[in-house]
Amino acid sequence: MKLISKILVVIGTILMLFGFITFLQGSAFLGVGYPVNYFHAAISFLLLALCLELVWKSKKKE
């Protein structure tokens, strides 16, 4: 579960980087015209990673 969480964090970070590139470029990057779309997807991945970490830590305590 910890490995899956780390993979999700990497995916979220890459999506945030794509959003930043789109913002700086001022035009569509990979067919997505608005940087906020990348950030919305990144937040989903990062929240899922956070939830998995919390579940993993609660299971570890038991």
C-alpha positions in Angstrom: 0.0 0.0 0.0 2.9 2.3 0.7 4.3 1.7 -2.8 1.0 2.5 -4.4 0.8 5.7 -2.3 4.3 6.8 -3.6 3.3 6.1 -7.2 0.2 8.2 -6.8 2.3 11.1 -5.3 4.6 10.9 -8.3 1.6 11.0 -10.8 0.1 14.0 -8.9 3.5 15.8 -9.0 3.8 15.2 -12.7 0.3 16.5 -13.3 1.1 19.6 -11.3 4.3 20.1 -13.4 2.2 19.8 -16.6 -0.2 22.5 -15.2 2.7 24.8 -14.4 4.1 24.3 -17.9 0.6 25.1 -19.4 0.4 28.2 -17.3 3.9 29.4 -18.3 3.3 28.5 -22.0 0.0 30.3 -22.2 -1.4 27.8 -24.7 -2.6 24.2 -24.8 -0.1 21.6 -23.6 -1.0 18.0 -24.6 -4.4 19.2 -25.8 -5.4 20.7 -22.4 -6.0 24.4 -22.7 -6.5 25.4 -19.0 -3.9 24.7 -16.3 -6.5 24.3 -13.7 -7.6 21.0 -15.3 -4.2 19.5 -14.5 -4.4 20.7 -10.9 -7.8 19.2 -10.4 -6.5 15.8 -11.5 -3.4 16.2 -9.4 -5.4 16.9 -6.2 -7.4 13.7 -6.7 -4.2 11.6 -6.9 -2.7 13.4 -3.9 -5.8 13.0 -1.8 -6.0 9.3 -2.7 -2.3 8.9 -1.7 -3.0 10.7 1.6 -5.9 8.4 2.4 -3.9 5.3 1.6 -1.1 6.5 3.9 -3.6 7.1 6.7 -5.1 3.7 6.3 -1.7 2.1 6.2 -0.7 3.9 9.5 -3.9 2.9 11.2 -3.4 -0.7 10.2 0.2 -0.6 11.4 -0.9 0.5 14.9 -3.3 -2.4 15.3 
